[in-house]
Amino acid sequence: MLEKVLEAITLKIGQILQAEHTAIFSVDYDKSQLWSKVPQDNSQKLLGIRTPSLKCRYS
């Protein structure tokens, strides 16, 4: 459910800003990664992106 809410927020923000692309990155503390799902081309399919985060830890 959280994933669907984030997708809806991302799409709405993109519409408001009239942006070509919009993404929200989230932190996966367990894997020390930043992750996001972005639209792939002009389709409804989403592409998952994960990247290592060197400073991704609890304070």
Secondary structure as GFF3:
##gff-version 3
##sequence-region A 1 59
A	DSSP	alpha_helix	2	17	.	.	.	ID=ss1
A	DSSP	beta_strand	26	28	.	.	.	ID=ss2
A	DSSP	beta_strand	33	39	.	.	.	ID=ss3
A	DSSP	beta_strand	46	52	.	.	.	ID=ss4
###
